[in-house]
Amino acid sequence: MHIERFDPKTDDERLEACYRVAQSGLPEDDPDCPPFSLRRFRSWSYGFAGEPQQVWLAADDAGEPVGYYMLALPERENRQNAFCDPIVALDRRRQGIGRRLVAHAAEQAEQAGRTLFMAGTRLGAPGSAFAEACGGRAGIQEVRRVLDVDADLRGKLAGLRAEALPHAGGYSLRFWTRPTPDELLGPVAALNNAMADAPHDAAFEPFVWDADRIRVGERKNVDLGFRMHSVAAMHDESGEMAALTEVDVDPDTADWGHQGLTVVTRTHRGHRLGKLVKVAMLEWLAEIEPQVRQIVTYNAQQNEHMIAVNEDLGHRVTDVFQSWEIDVAAARKLVN
Ligand SMILES: CC(C)(COP(=O)(O)OP(=O)(O)OC[C@H]1O[C@@H](n2cnc3c(N)ncnc32)[C@H](O)[C@@H]1OP(=O)(O)O)[C@@H](O)C(=O)NCCC(=O)NCCS
């Protein structure tokens, strides 16, 4: 078996091979996964918000792709950590390829000075058994919920807005589709920073955002053609951005909306702004993305306020995802 690094920005053939490997495993790995296009896979392969990421493709001696991994090696935070996402083609599993990929990725991580490997798997999927077999330590869990966007939901929205409004006096809504207007980049960065207190693994350092980083992060997906919609609640008196919610739509799977962050800053919590911006987003999407039928969202299990808002709207749980960590030194030894 050969494991070779390639550049996903220039090597479409290898990127598409990885995409096919990922798709092959879905019936076992994640049967409820919202359909993801090559466009979205490409976006994952480029890394998150401009942070470095390697992509390695494994092929057998006949040159047939058998697996791949993406290895994120962030430079601004999480400099001890490496985020690894190994996948083996469905018909090539249980032959030791997964272990070899992880050991290979661990070598790269070690060279980059990393000590901890982090990954995530769906509970009940082969990946969870594999992570345990590799000696992974379980971290927090994230829950995926899906909201059906149908007549029932549309019928509920006015009532939900009426519940939130009496608590939300003194705030005005603002709507835009990315790229973010220049004057909102700083406030959007502040709102992203307010996510730092959302539940996360102890070893994970939340990103510190500034205007440039917001621009770099969104530029990639805007250039790839994602339609990314934002709704904010602005505090009339101070002019501060108090709450923000984001949903993106991939033109190739346009009946799905993908929820990005939803956050209310600490000083403005308790005014039902989370519900207000989410309801406003759903009403707006009905106009600008009327084909959206489902919206998918992920929350840490402990994020009770956000989950309460989502459940009020009618989100239903589809799956639970487990985060894992393993020392890079131990991962190196998975293959002798
Ligand atoms: C997880 C994954 C990479 C494993 O690939 P693989 O090539 O089948 O893994 P290996 O053959 O190296 O398996 C190593 C050990 O993991 C355990 N394991 C792997 N798959 C398992 C399964 N379906 N059920 C139970 N144990 C399993 C076994 O202990 C196995 O050793 P054994 O076959 O000698 O019993 C593959 O199932 C996959 O691509 N899943 C989707 C992506 C994913 O979840 N990645 C893992 C992120 S941590």
The ligand as an SDF file (V2000), in Angstrom:
LIG
                    3D

 48 50  0  0  0  0  0  0  0  0999 V2000
  -12.8070    3.3560   11.3320 C   0  0  0  0  0  0  0  0  0  0  0  0
  -12.1740    2.8370   10.0470 C   0  0  0  0  0  0  0  0  0  0  0  0
  -11.1430    3.8510    9.5570 C   0  0  0  0  0  0  0  0  0  0  0  0
  -11.4840    1.5020   10.3710 C   0  0  0  0  0  0  0  0  0  0  0  0
  -10.8040    1.0820    9.2070 O   0  0  0  0  0  0  0  0  0  0  0  0
  -10.3340   -0.4620    9.0750 P   0  0  0  0  0  0  0  0  0  0  0  0
   -9.3390   -0.5050    7.9940 O   0  0  0  0  0  0  0  0  0  0  0  0
  -11.5160   -1.3490    8.9720 O   0  0  0  0  0  0  0  0  0  0  0  0
   -9.6370   -0.6670   10.5010 O   0  0  0  0  0  0  0  0  0  0  0  0
   -8.6430   -1.8300   10.9240 P   0  0  0  0  0  0  0  0  0  0  0  0
   -8.7860   -3.0130   10.0070 O   0  0  0  0  0  0  0  0  0  0  0  0
   -7.2820   -1.2420   11.0500 O   0  0  0  0  0  0  0  0  0  0  0  0
   -9.2380   -2.2020   12.3660 O   0  0  0  0  0  0  0  0  0  0  0  0
   -8.4840   -2.1350   13.5530 C   0  0  0  0  0  0  0  0  0  0  0  0
   -9.3230   -2.6350   14.7020 C   0  0  0  0  0  0  0  0  0  0  0  0
  -10.4290   -1.7320   14.9540 O   0  0  0  0  0  0  0  0  0  0  0  0
  -11.5640   -2.5020   15.4170 C   0  0  0  0  0  0  0  0  0  0  0  0
  -12.6470   -2.3580   14.4560 N   0  0  0  0  0  0  0  0  0  0  0  0
  -12.6060   -1.7660   13.2450 C   0  0  0  0  0  0  0  0  0  0  0  0
  -13.8170   -1.8010   12.6600 N   0  0  0  0  0  0  0  0  0  0  0  0
  -14.6290   -2.4430   13.5190 C   0  0  0  0  0  0  0  0  0  0  0  0
  -15.9950   -2.8000   13.4720 C   0  0  0  0  0  0  0  0  0  0  0  0
  -16.7790   -2.5300   12.4040 N   0  0  0  0  0  0  0  0  0  0  0  0
  -16.5330   -3.4430   14.5450 N   0  0  0  0  0  0  0  0  0  0  0  0
  -15.7670   -3.7560   15.6190 C   0  0  0  0  0  0  0  0  0  0  0  0
  -14.4470   -3.4390   15.6990 N   0  0  0  0  0  0  0  0  0  0  0  0
  -13.8910   -2.7930   14.6660 C   0  0  0  0  0  0  0  0  0  0  0  0
  -11.0920   -3.9470   15.4880 C   0  0  0  0  0  0  0  0  0  0  0  0
  -10.5880   -4.1730   16.7940 O   0  0  0  0  0  0  0  0  0  0  0  0
  -10.0020   -3.9560   14.4570 C   0  0  0  0  0  0  0  0  0  0  0  0
   -9.0800   -4.9760   14.6550 O   0  0  0  0  0  0  0  0  0  0  0  0
   -9.4290   -6.4850   14.1120 P   0  0  0  0  0  0  0  0  0  0  0  0
   -9.9770   -6.3460   12.7360 O   0  0  0  0  0  0  0  0  0  0  0  0
   -8.1010   -7.1850   14.1720 O   0  0  0  0  0  0  0  0  0  0  0  0
  -10.4390   -7.0340   15.0610 O   0  0  0  0  0  0  0  0  0  0  0  0
  -13.2840    2.5690    8.9840 C   0  0  0  0  0  0  0  0  0  0  0  0
  -14.3280    1.7860    9.5610 O   0  0  0  0  0  0  0  0  0  0  0  0
  -13.8600    3.8430    8.4520 C   0  0  0  0  0  0  0  0  0  0  0  0
  -13.3930    4.3630    7.4540 O   0  0  0  0  0  0  0  0  0  0  0  0
  -14.9000    4.4060    9.1260 N   0  0  0  0  0  0  0  0  0  0  0  0
  -15.4230    5.7080    8.7760 C   0  0  0  0  0  0  0  0  0  0  0  0
  -14.5470    6.8690    9.2240 C   0  0  0  0  0  0  0  0  0  0  0  0
  -14.1960    6.8520   10.6970 C   0  0  0  0  0  0  0  0  0  0  0  0
  -15.0320    6.6390   11.5540 O   0  0  0  0  0  0  0  0  0  0  0  0
  -12.9110    7.0610   11.0040 N   0  0  0  0  0  0  0  0  0  0  0  0
  -12.3880    6.9120   12.3470 C   0  0  0  0  0  0  0  0  0  0  0  0
  -12.1480    8.1980   13.0420 C   0  0  0  0  0  0  0  0  0  0  0  0
  -11.4140    7.8390   14.6120 S   0  0  0  0  0  0  0  0  0  0  0  0
  1  2  1  0
  2  3  1  0
  2  4  1  0
  2 36  1  0
  4  5  1  0
  5  6  1  0
  6  7  2  0
  6  8  1  0
  6  9  1  0
  9 10  1  0
 10 11  2  0
 10 12  1  0
 10 13  1  0
 13 14  1  0
 14 15  1  0
 15 16  1  0
 15 30  1  0
 16 17  1  0
 17 18  1  0
 17 28  1  0
 18 19  1  0
 18 27  1  0
 19 20  2  0
 20 21  1  0
 21 22  1  0
 21 27  2  0
 22 23  1  0
 22 24  2  0
 24 25  1  0
 25 26  2  0
 26 27  1  0
 28 29  1  0
 28 30  1  0
 30 31  1  0
 31 32  1  0
 32 33  2  0
 32 34  1  0
 32 35  1  0
 36 37  1  0
 36 38  1  0
 38 39  2  0
 38 40  1  0
 40 41  1  0
 41 42  1  0
 42 43  1  0
 43 44  2  0
 43 45  1  0
 45 46  1  0
 46 47  1  0
 47 48  1  0
M  END
$$$$
